[in-house]
Amino acid sequence: MTLHQGRHFLNIPGPSPVPERVLQAMDRQVIDHRGPEFGRLGREVLQGCRAIFQTEGPVVIFPGSGTGAWEATIVNTLSPGDRVLMFETGHFATLWSKMAARWGITVEFVPGDWRHGADPAIVEAKLAEDKSHAIKAVMVVHNETSTGVTSRIAQVRHAIDAAHHPALLLVDSISGLGSADLRHDAWGIDVTVACSQKGLMLPPGLGFTAISQKARAASKTNTLPRSYWDWEEMLKPNEGGYFPYTPATNLLYGLREAIAMMREEGLPAVFARHERLAKATRAAVQGWGLEVLCEEPSEYSPVLTAVVMPDGHDADAFRQLALDRFNISLGAGLSKLSGKVFRIGHLGECNDLMLMGALSGVEMALGAAGVPHQRGGATAAMSILNASS
């Protein structure tokens, strides 16, 4: 094992590095989760989450993962035999569709090449054909973590409306929330799914669902069973800041601090910073003479950049060398992209110098691994950052 000095560079697309402020906020004694101090904490974070989701409606916080929040969305809105429209935008869209199928949902899964987001034109065409309104929901991954591709959620909502269709819009923004612009109310989203360890800059352990009135109404008539994931069982005690079962108290301390950090910076500035860092990263990839996996510029992710390895070179072997030699963790290619891409995360508490350190590490690792590339990608990124600072 190589002994490294200094900090590890964690540049996977989540979990993202946890800011010192958040770590210190969590470094507290556990309190009575039925007492008045906890009620104040609960009310504060539940209200604060609404600002981050950009919604006036409720946000349910589960002790769990984003996968749990996926399941909560399905079991609170759909019934066995319901049809849903989904898009093969990558690994996580595929997993969510498989989960829906296991719950007895009939999934119309539009095939994709993992280099583009959900096509709003196909949404409109499919829903316009559905005269009987058999399709109960359109389920879309906002930021596909496996590919670095974002889907145009506002345009998907417009497509649903243009087809005059009552389908729910269920959106996975697990890796998007807090890093990529996501407007739950303004974009007409019925459920937004998220989790703690990406743009919210927390350790793993919290799952979120933001809920529209329409989604809550659906939850009162659908027939899938649920207990732990039942929205109504959560919303009743949430009114006082409490939870129906033991919450992740110290993560909620951290969540309160993370929300404060984002509000201090301002959400528009948070999103602009991520877009700027992503642009610099793509400039580095272009400077190296390598290829960004996402092919549509309007769908470039501000959260991460997936880089295609040249033929004959294994991305996992490259990632291992980068870790061993330069103490940097890069995201792996998942499923059909295994060994073919590596992913650079630039989300959460990331600034110019942090990104430049990561890109310099990637460039050194490319040379050490003998991967064909041009020198100067990091310099190209630096030029972007200098020009936009």
ZINOR-V750905 format. One record per residue. N is the residue number from 0. RES is the residue in one small letter. BURIAL is I if it has 24 or more other ideal C-beta (glycine too) atoms within 12 Angstrom, else O. Layout:
BEGIN
n->[N | N]
res->[RES | RES]
burial->[BURIAL | BURIAL]
END
This chain:
BEGIN
n->[0 | 1 | 2 | 3 | 4 | 5 | 6 | 7 | 8 | 9 | 10 | 11 | 12 | 13 | 14 | 15 | 16 | 17 | 18 | 19 | 20 | 21 | 22 | 23 | 24 | 25 | 26 | 27 | 28 | 29 | 30 | 31 | 32 | 33 | 34 | 35 | 36 | 37 | 38 | 39 | 40 | 41 | 42 | 43 | 44 | 45 | 46 | 47 | 48 | 49 | 50 | 51 | 52 | 53 | 54 | 55 | 56 | 57 | 58 | 59 | 60 | 61 | 62 | 63 | 64 | 65 | 66 | 67 | 68 | 69 | 70 | 71 | 72 | 73 | 74 | 75 | 76 | 77 | 78 | 79 | 80 | 81 | 82 | 83 | 84 | 85 | 86 | 87 | 88 | 89 | 90 | 91 | 92 | 93 | 94 | 95 | 96 | 97 | 98 | 99 | 100 | 101 | 102 | 103 | 104 | 105 | 106 | 107 | 108 | 109 | 110 | 111 | 112 | 113 | 114 | 115 | 116 | 117 | 118 | 119 | 120 | 121 | 122 | 123 | 124 | 125 | 126 | 127 | 128 | 129 | 130 | 131 | 132 | 133 | 134 | 135 | 136 | 137 | 138 | 139 | 140 | 141 | 142 | 143 | 144 | 145 | 146 | 147 | 148 | 149 | 150 | 151 | 152 | 153 | 154 | 155 | 156 | 157 | 158 | 159 | 160 | 161 | 162 | 163 | 164 | 165 | 166 | 167 | 168 | 169 | 170 | 171 | 172 | 173 | 174 | 175 | 176 | 177 | 178 | 179 | 180 | 181 | 182 | 183 | 184 | 185 | 186 | 187 | 188 | 189 | 190 | 191 | 192 | 193 | 194 | 195 | 196 | 197 | 198 | 199 | 200 | 201 | 202 | 203 | 204 | 205 | 206 | 207 | 208 | 209 | 210 | 211 | 212 | 213 | 214 | 215 | 216 | 217 | 218 | 219 | 220 | 221 | 222 | 223 | 224 | 225 | 226 | 227 | 228 | 229 | 230 | 231 | 232 | 233 | 234 | 235 | 236 | 237 | 238 | 239 | 240 | 241 | 242 | 243 | 244 | 245 | 246 | 247 | 248 | 249 | 250 | 251 | 252 | 253 | 254 | 255 | 256 | 257 | 258 | 259 | 260 | 261 | 262 | 263 | 264 | 265 | 266 | 267 | 268 | 269 | 270 | 271 | 272 | 273 | 274 | 275 | 276 | 277 | 278 | 279 | 280 | 281 | 282 | 283 | 284 | 285 | 286 | 287 | 288 | 289 | 290 | 291 | 292 | 293 | 294 | 295 | 296 | 297 | 298 | 299 | 300 | 301 | 302 | 303 | 304 | 305 | 306 | 307 | 308 | 309 | 310 | 311 | 312 | 313 | 314 | 315 | 316 | 317 | 318 | 319 | 320 | 321 | 322 | 323 | 324 | 325 | 326 | 327 | 328 | 329 | 330 | 331 | 332 | 333 | 334 | 335 | 336 | 337 | 338 | 339 | 340 | 341 | 342 | 343 | 344 | 345 | 346 | 347 | 348 | 349 | 350 | 351 | 352 | 353 | 354 | 355 | 356 | 357 | 358 | 359 | 360 | 361 | 362 | 363 | 364 | 365 | 366 | 367 | 368 | 369 | 370 | 371 | 372 | 373 | 374 | 375 | 376 | 377 | 378 | 379 | 380 | 381 | 382 | 383 | 384 | 385 | 386 | 387 | 388]
res->[m | t | l | h | q | g | r | h | f | l | n | i | p | g | p | s | p | v | p | e | r | v | l | q | a | m | d | r | q | v | i | d | h | r | g | p | e | f | g | r | l | g | r | e | v | l | q | g | c | r | a | i | f | q | t | e | g | p | v | v | i | f | p | g | s | g | t | g | a | w | e | a | t | i | v | n | t | l | s | p | g | d | r | v | l | m | f | e | t | g | h | f | a | t | l | w | s | k | m | a | a | r | w | g | i | t | v | e | f | v | p | g | d | w | r | h | g | a | d | p | a | i | v | e | a | k | l | a | e | d | k | s | h | a | i | k | a | v | m | v | v | h | n | e | t | s | t | g | v | t | s | r | i | a | q | v | r | h | a | i | d | a | a | h | h | p | a | l | l | l | v | d | s | i | s | g | l | g | s | a | d | l | r | h | d | a | w | g | i | d | v | t | v | a | c | s | q | k | g | l | m | l | p | p | g | l | g | f | t | a | i | s | q | k | a | r | a | a | s | k | t | n | t | l | p | r | s | y | w | d | w | e | e | m | l | k | p | n | e | g | g | y | f | p | y | t | p | a | t | n | l | l | y | g | l | r | e | a | i | a | m | m | r | e | e | g | l | p | a | v | f | a | r | h | e | r | l | a | k | a | t | r | a | a | v | q | g | w | g | l | e | v | l | c | e | e | p | s | e | y | s | p | v | l | t | a | v | v | m | p | d | g | h | d | a | d | a | f | r | q | l | a | l | d | r | f | n | i | s | l | g | a | g | l | s | k | l | s | g | k | v | f | r | i | g | h | l | g | e | c | n | d | l | m | l | m | g | a | l | s | g | v | e | m | a | l | g | a | a | g | v | p | h | q | r | g | g | a | t | a | a | m | s | i | l | n | a | s | s]
burial->[O | O | O | O | O | O | O | O | I | I | I | I | I | I | I | I | I | I | I | O | O | I | O | O | I | I | O | O | O | O | O | O | I | O | O | O | O | I | I | O | I | I | I | I | I | I | I | I | I | I | I | I | I | I | I | O | I | I | I | I | I | I | I | I | I | I | O | I | I | I | I | I | I | I | I | I | I | I | I | O | O | I | I | I | I | I | I | I | I | I | I | I | I | I | I | I | I | O | I | I | I | O | I | O | I | O | I | I | I | I | O | I | O | I | I | I | I | I | I | I | O | I | I | I | O | I | I | O | O | I | O | O | O | O | I | I | I | I | I | I | I | I | I | I | I | I | I | I | I | I | I | I | I | I | I | I | I | O | I | I | O | O | I | O | I | O | I | I | I | I | I | I | I | I | I | I | I | I | I | I | I | I | I | I | I | O | I | I | I | I | I | I | I | I | I | I | I | I | I | I | I | I | I | I | I | I | I | I | I | I | I | I | O | I | I | I | O | I | I | O | O | I | O | I | O | I | O | O | I | I | I | O | O | I | I | O | I | I | O | O | I | I | I | I | O | O | I | I | I | I | I | I | I | I | I | I | I | I | I | O | I | I | O | O | O | O | I | O | O | I | I | O | I | I | I | I | I | I | I | I | I | I | I | I | I | I | I | I | O | I | I | I | I | I | O | O | O | O | I | I | I | I | I | I | I | I | I | I | I | O | O | O | I | O | I | I | I | I | I | O | I | I | I | O | O | I | I | I | I | I | I | I | I | I | O | O | I | O | O | I | I | I | I | I | I | I | I | I | I | I | O | I | O | I | I | I | I | I | I | I | I | I | I | I | I | I | I | O | I | O | I | O | I | O | O | O | I | I | O | I | I | I | O | I | I | O | O | O | O]
END
